[in-house]
Amino acid sequence: MPSAPDPARLSLNTATVKAQWSLAQAIEGCARHGIRGIAPWRDKLAEMGLKQAAKAIKANGLTVTGLCRGGFFTAKDWLDDNRRAIEEAHELGAQCLVLVVGGLFPGTKDLIYSRDRIRESISIMLPEARKAGVPLAIEPLHPMQAADRACVNTLEQALDICDALGDDGRSAQCALGVAVDVYHVWWDPKLRQQIERAGKKRILAYHICDWLVPTRDLLNDRGMMGDGVINLRLIRSWIESAEYSGFHEVEIFSERDWWKRDPDDVLRTMKERYKQT
Amino acid sequence: MPSAPDPARLSLNTATVKAQWSLAQAIEGCARHGIRGIAPWRDKLAEMGLKQAAKAIKANGLTVTGLCRGGFFTAKDWLDDNRRAIEEAHELGAQCLVLVVGGLFPGTKDLIYSRDRIRESISIMLPEARKAGVPLAIEPLHPMQAADRACVNTLEQALDICDALGDDGRSAQCALGVAVDVYHVWWDPKLRQQIERAGKKRILAYHICDWLVPTRDLLNDRGMMGDGVINLRLIRSWIESAEYSGFHEVEIFSERDWWKRDPDDVLRTMKERYKQT
């Protein structure tokens, strides 16, 4: 059995209240509800302004558990955009920059080619990220998003990339690791084994929510912890066995439900539910 | 490069025209369009009557490339139901009984437990299937269907079950193997490797269709070959490298599109598109 969930390690991924709140409001919300971590998205960050956001986050004593997101190596301007993302993550003191790597490259059905290009792109940006002190977290996305969002779809595959490009393992934290989001990986028969393989140094972020039955949309129908079928306690026990001691970040895309609620209720509920995971 | 697609190896999974045709109509449709294989679903089979269906299929010289479906070990009456499915498959001379194994067992979030129970259930029905001369084809389903339809979600996982329970490999065809449906496995980074591992004797069925972008429904939004992003030619080359020489069965669940069309047009289109795969 894992230890009791520690409220001090709860983090709000701002996507969870993206329909209701600006980043400034989300920062205030976290402070108001005693949530200590925040993971902003870059569109909201741009809206608020980087300097002002960094200042507000610092003033409220929040930890930036990740910046969402870099990656999308399928885009024409991917290198410039990822350079900006690294700068922003550095400025915010983010614990990692989350990479959603992009799906099939334009004009091809060749997954192998697309995956090779992704690995190559990560290898190109990695030295700059390392120089800036920003760890890169490859986030494997659910296989249902392989075509259009990310064709890195299992933890095993993400760790193979880390093995190929990553650190020698002697530093305290790796410059290249993974973001483990239960929504994307809960189904994987090799999940326990691959969490163990990843280990403390390479698990750079841990995202939680729930898988609803039925799921009515491939992108924006995630559930609040406890409303679905993911065995969150079991996966947390595996994460803790790997000695991960970072934040647990709540990331819920929910067109039909949570994005329509009072955001203060969302934060209250997520704190409450976290205790039961 | 694979060889040119052989029209004599095309098979119609009746789900493709399930909204329009009874089984009797589908049998006549296959005969009319020169399609040599058919894979009926059991609800339509019950509607037509087993004896009459067997007679009509034989009279038209069709090969039954699979009976859909056994499995769903999560149901209370699973053993009786699977026994009936074996009998029906035997009566039809089906090349295999397709197993959709079921998702999480009622009342649990424990995937490991559910997967153990599934393996155990297959081990119980396997001797009876072997005795009846009906090969069982485990069909790994897409991870997005893990909770409610099948928690066997990769070819690797299905083959691990075959390894644990299966034949010694000395017979010409295995009593326990897999159904490879491109829709469920196209995204898998280990697909080529696992098709090779499966080999000729354990690939009991090969199902084709396409993955649409965007996909608007988790169950009934499959595409016709050529309308999506699956590299069908490449996967066919892997299947052929494994020396699979059976039928290519078209299975398309399509609430919004193909189920609304003239079924003769559906068959014409599928024949035409098959040539391009």
Chai-1 contact restraints between the chains, C-beta under 6 A:
chainA,res_idxA,chainB,res_idxB,connection_type,confidence,min_distance_angstrom,max_distance_angstrom,comment,restraint_id
A,L104,B,V229,contact,1.0,0.0,6.0,A-B,restraint_1
A,K109,B,V229,contact,1.0,0.0,6.0,A-B,restraint_2
A,K109,B,N231,contact,1.0,0.0,6.0,A-B,restraint_3
A,P143,B,P143,contact,1.0,0.0,6.0,A-B,restraint_4
A,P143,B,W187,contact,1.0,0.0,6.0,A-B,restraint_5
A,M144,B,M144,contact,1.0,0.0,6.0,A-B,restraint_6
A,A146,B,W187,contact,1.0,0.0,6.0,A-B,restraint_7
A,A147,B,V213,contact,1.0,0.0,6.0,A-B,restraint_8
A,A147,B,V229,contact,1.0,0.0,6.0,A-B,restraint_9
A,D148,B,V213,contact,1.0,0.0,6.0,A-B,restraint_10
A,N153,B,W187,contact,1.0,0.0,6.0,A-B,restraint_11
A,Q157,B,P189,contact,1.0,0.0,6.0,A-B,restraint_12
A,W187,B,P143,contact,1.0,0.0,6.0,A-B,restraint_13
A,W187,B,A146,contact,1.0,0.0,6.0,A-B,restraint_14
A,W187,B,N153,contact,1.0,0.0,6.0,A-B,restraint_15
A,P189,B,Q157,contact,1.0,0.0,6.0,A-B,restraint_16
A,V213,B,A147,contact,1.0,0.0,6.0,A-B,restraint_17
A,V213,B,D148,contact,1.0,0.0,6.0,A-B,restraint_18
A,T215,B,L218,contact,1.0,0.0,6.0,A-B,restraint_19
A,L218,B,T215,contact,1.0,0.0,6.0,A-B,restraint_20
A,V229,B,L104,contact,1.0,0.0,6.0,A-B,restraint_21
A,V229,B,K109,contact,1.0,0.0,6.0,A-B,restraint_22
A,V229,B,A147,contact,1.0,0.0,6.0,A-B,restraint_23
A,N231,B,K109,contact,1.0,0.0,6.0,A-B,restraint_24
